[in-house]
Amino acid sequence: MRIDEIRGKDDADLEVILKKTRRQLFDFRFKTATGENERPHEGREIRRTVARIETVLAERSQNIRGEKPHRDD
């Protein structure tokens, strides 16, 4: 997931995505340990996505980078 996609979501959505992504990372590590992993490069992308989401959430909680996204519903 790219950073501009992450910044476009609100905090509640990011929390859900973060939870799912952490689960993916857990499953990836489990597959790697059991030798079932066919795509070893996937781990790097999962870790980076988790880091990006955590960074955006931290920036928002500390009011470092702009406002939270608003929706025109």
C-alpha positions in Angstrom: 0.0 0.0 0.0 1.4 3.4 -1.0 1.7 6.3 1.4 -0.7 8.5 -0.4 -3.4 5.7 -0.2 -2.7 5.5 3.6 -2.9 9.2 4.1 -6.2 9.3 2.3 -7.9 7.0 4.9 -9.2 8.0 8.3 -7.8 6.6 11.6 -10.5 4.0 12.1 -9.9 2.5 8.6 -6.2 2.5 9.3 -6.6 0.6 12.5 -8.5 -2.1 10.7 -6.0 -2.3 7.9 -3.2 -2.4 10.4 -4.7 -5.3 12.3 -5.2 -7.2 9.0 -1.7 -6.4 7.9 -0.1 -7.6 11.2 -2.1 -10.8 10.8 -0.6 -11.2 7.3 2.9 -10.7 8.7 2.2 -13.3 11.4 1.0 -15.8 8.7 4.0 -15.0 6.5 6.4 -15.7 9.3 4.6 -18.9 10.2 4.8 -20.1 6.6 8.5 -19.2 6.4 9.2 -21.2 9.5 7.3 -24.3 8.2 8.9 -24.0 4.8 5.6 -23.4 2.9 6.5 -19.9 1.8 6.7 -19.5 -1.9 7.2 -15.7 -2.0 10.0 -14.7 0.4 10.1 -11.1 -1.0 6.5 -10.5 0.3 7.7 -10.1 3.9 9.5 -6.9 3.2 6.4 -5.3 1.7 4.3 -6.3 4.6 6.7 -4.9 7.1 7.0 -1.7 5.2 3.2 -1.3 5.0 2.9 -1.8 8.8 5.6 0.8 9.3 3.9 3.3 7.0 0.5 2.9 8.7 2.1 3.3 12.2 4.0 6.4 11.0 0.9 8.1 9.7 -1.1 7.3 12.9 1.8 8.6 15.0 2.0 11.8 12.9 -1.7 12.4 13.3 -1.7 11.8 17.0 1.1 14.3 17.5 -0.3 16.8 14.9 2.9 16.7 12.9 1.6 16.5 9.4 -1.6 18.3 8.6 -5.2 17.5 9.4 -7.0 14.2 9.2 -8.7 13.5 5.9 -12.2 14.8 5.5 -14.9 13.3 3.5 -17.4 15.1 1.2 -20.3 12.7 1.8 
